[in-house]
Amino acid sequence: MDTPQRIAIITGGSRGLGRSTAEHLASRGTAVLLTYRARRDAADAVVEAISSRGGRAAALQLDVGDVSSFGAFVERVRAVLRDTFDSDGFDVLVNNAGMGVHASFAETTEAQLASLIDVHLRGPFHLTQALLGLLRDGGHILNVSSGLARFTLPGYAAYAAVKGAMEVLSRYQAAELGARGVRVNVVAPGAVETDFGGAAVRDDPQVNAMIAAHTALGRAGKPDDIGAAVAMLLAPECGWINGQRIEVSGGQGL
């Protein structure tokens, strides 16, 4: 009997690290269901890019900060799995969707902290809960954190604190879901040249040079540095890695 194709759900898969992850997983034979918040055109472009190379992909709208929408989202996922992938479950969940806030600790507002918690902690917490019934035994949950949970840069206290909470949650998920053979890990990128946070790392030469100067390998990260590492970590050959935080930063802040 043929082994069913692996299926991955990637939140925030229409751009940046999420898009790179989707394309790298697809290149290894995994079918991809990606989510986007507002840019349907960007999501469609990723689906087309994967399909043009012989892969299978679909996209659904999702605001990970809106927990009240998760029940309806799960039903839409169920329909896409059935109608597009001929499946009743999926194998990989990558909690990648995110947004940034740059403000000093003293000036961070209640609203800014609340938005970060909604998108980076409450959302992934409850979305993962909602999808557990569709996640196959032996699957993999990968939560995306940040190198900022280890090293510090002024202006990211709230963002880093919420990512740190997600790292703790991941260890508990690994412990509690292990009986199903589900492994849970964290990938923590360093500074990467994307449009995240106003695209400063990508578009501001001074910021880029500062990052490079504080990174052992001498440059800022590229999206494919992260996407390739995630695809490797999700591979069956890495099946004994569980409950771990893997930083992919080129040695930033050592």
C-alpha positions in Angstrom: 0.0 0.0 0.0 1.3 3.4 -0.9 2.2 5.8 1.9 -0.2 8.7 2.0 1.3 12.1 1.1 2.2 14.2 4.1 0.1 17.3 4.5 1.3 20.5 6.3 -0.7 23.5 7.5 1.4 26.6 7.6 -0.1 29.8 9.2 1.1 33.0 7.6 2.4 31.1 4.6 1.9 33.8 1.9 5.1 35.7 2.4 8.5 35.7 4.1 9.5 32.8 6.2 6.1 31.1 5.8 6.4 31.2 2.0 9.9 29.8 2.1 8.8 27.1 4.4 5.9 26.2 2.2 8.1 26.0 -0.9 10.8 24.0 0.8 8.3 21.5 2.2 6.6 21.2 -1.2 9.9 20.5 -2.9 10.3 17.5 -0.5 6.9 16.1 -1.5 4.7 17.5 1.2 1.3 18.9 0.3 0.7 22.4 1.7 -2.3 24.2 3.1 -1.2 27.7 3.9 -3.1 30.6 5.5 -3.1 34.3 4.9 -4.7 37.2 6.8 -5.4 39.8 4.1 -3.3 39.3 0.9 -5.2 36.6 -1.1 -3.1 37.5 -4.2 0.1 36.7 -2.3 -1.3 33.4 -1.1 -2.5 32.5 -4.6 1.0 33.3 -5.9 2.5 30.7 -3.5 -0.1 28.1 -4.5 0.6 28.7 -8.2 4.4 28.5 -7.6 4.1 25.2 -5.9 1.6 23.8 -8.4 3.7 24.8 -11.3 6.5 22.6 -10.0 4.2 19.6 -9.6 3.3 20.1 -6.0 -0.1 20.3 -4.3 -1.2 23.4 -2.4 -4.2 25.4 -1.2 -4.8 28.5 0.8 -7.4 29.6 3.4 -7.9 33.0 5.0 -7.3 33.1 8.8 -6.6 35.8 11.3 -4.7 34.0 14.1 -5.6 36.8 16.5 -9.3 36.0 16.2 -9.9 32.9 18.3 -13.7 33.2 17.8 -13.1 32.3 14.1 -11.3 29.0 14.7 -14.4 26.7 14.8 -15.4 27.8 11.3 -11.8 27.6 10.1 -11.4 24.0 11.2 -14.5 23.1 9.2 -13.0 24.8 6.2 -9.8 22.9 6.7 -11.7 19.7 6.9 -13.4 20.5 3.6 -10.1 21.3 1.9 -8.4 18.2 3.2 -11.3 16.1 1.8 -11.9 17.9 -1.5 -8.4 19.0 -2.5 -6.1 16.4 -0.8 -8.4 13.4 -0.6 -7.6 13.1 3.1 -9.3 13.2 6.5 -6.3 14.5 8.4 -2.9 16.3 8.2 0.6 15.6 9.5 2.4 18.9 10.2 1.3 22.2 11.8 3.7 25.2 11.6 2.5 28.0 13.8 4.3 30.8 11.9 1.9 33.7 11.4 3.0 36.8 13.3 3.4 40.6 13.6 5.9 42.8 15.3 5.8 45.7 17.7 8.9 47.9 18.2 8.6 49.9 21.4 10.7 50.3 24.5 9.5 48.5 27.6 8.6 51.8 29.2 6.5 52.9 26.2 4.8 49.7 25.2 1.0 50.2 25.5 -1.6 47.8 26.8 -3.0 47.5 23.3 0.3 46.6 21.8 1.0 43.9 24.4 -2.5 42.6 23.9 -2.1 42.3 20.2 1.2 40.4 20.5 -0.4 38.0 23.0 -3.4 37.4 20.7 -1.3 36.7 17.6 1.8 35.0 19.1 0.4 33.1 22.1 -3.4 32.9 22.6 -3.9 32.3 18.8 -1.4 29.5 18.4 -2.5 28.0 21.7 -6.2 27.7 20.8 -5.6 27.0 17.1 -3.5 24.0 17.9 -6.1 22.8 20.3 -8.8 23.2 17.6 -6.8 21.3 15.1 -5.7 18.4 17.3 -8.7 16.2 16.1 -7.4 16.4 12.5 -3.7 16.1 13.3 -2.6 12.5 12.7 -0.9 10.4 15.4 2.9 10.6 14.7 2.6 14.2 13.4 4.6 17.2 14.2 3.9 20.7 15.6 6.5 23.3 15.0 6.2 26.7 16.7 8.1 29.7 15.4 9.8 31.7 18.1 12.6 34.3 17.7 16.3 34.6 18.5 15.2 37.6 20.6 14.0 35.2 23.3 17.7 34.5 23.9 19.5 37.8 23.0 18.2 41.3 23.4 17.7 44.3 21.2 16.1 47.4 22.6 12.5 47.8 21.6 11.5 44.2 21.5 10.8 43.4 25.2 7.1 42.6 24.7 7.6 40.6 21.4 10.4 38.6 22.9 8.5 37.9 26.2 5.6 36.5 24.3 7.8 34.4 22.1 9.5 33.1 25.3 6.1 32.0 26.6 5.5 30.1 23.4 8.8 28.3 23.9 7.6 27.1 27.4 4.3 26.1 26.0 6.0 24.0 23.3 7.8 21.9 25.9 4.5 21.2 27.7 2.9 20.3 24.4 5.7 17.9 23.6 5.3 16.2 27.0 1.5 15.9 26.8 1.2 14.9 23.2 4.0 12.4 23.2 1.6 9.5 23.9 0.2 10.1 20.4 3.6 10.1 18.8 3.3 13.8 18.1 6.5 15.7 18.5 6.7 19.4 19.2 9.7 21.7 18.6 10.5 25.4 18.3 12.5 27.1 15.6 13.9 30.5 16.5 15.1 32.6 13.6 17.5 35.4 14.0 17.2 38.7 12.0 16.0 37.9 8.5 15.7 40.0 5.3 11.9 40.0 4.9 9.2 42.6 5.1 8.6 41.8 8.8 8.7 44.8 11.1 8.7 47.3 8.4 11.4 45.5 6.4 14.2 47.3 8.2 16.6 44.3 8.1 16.1 43.9 4.4 15.8 47.6 3.3 17.8 49.7 5.7 21.6 49.3 5.0 22.6 50.5 8.4 20.3 48.0 10.2 21.5 45.2 7.9 25.2 46.1 8.6 24.5 46.2 12.4 23.0 42.7 12.3 25.9 41.4 10.2 28.4 42.8 12.6 26.8 41.0 15.5 26.4 37.6 13.7 29.2 35.1 13.7 28.7 34.2 10.0 28.8 37.8 9.0 25.5 38.6 7.4 21.7 38.8 8.1 19.6 35.8 7.4 17.7 35.1 4.2 14.2 33.5 4.1 15.6 30.3 2.5 18.0 29.9 5.4 14.9 29.4 7.6 12.7 27.6 5.2 15.3 25.0 4.4 16.1 24.5 8.1 12.4 24.0 8.9 12.0 21.5 6.1 15.0 19.6 7.4 13.6 19.6 11.0 10.3 18.3 9.9 11.8 15.5 7.9 11.2 11.9 9.2 14.9 11.5 9.6 14.7 14.1 12.5 11.9 12.1 14.2 13.8 11.7 17.5 14.1 15.5 18.0 11.4 16.5 20.4 10.7 19.3 22.9 13.7 21.3 21.6 14.4 24.9 20.7 16.5 25.1 17.5 17.9 28.6 16.8 18.6 29.4 13.2 20.5 32.7 13.4 23.9 32.2 11.9 25.3 32.8 15.4 23.7 36.2 16.1 24.5 37.7 19.5 27.0 35.1 20.5 
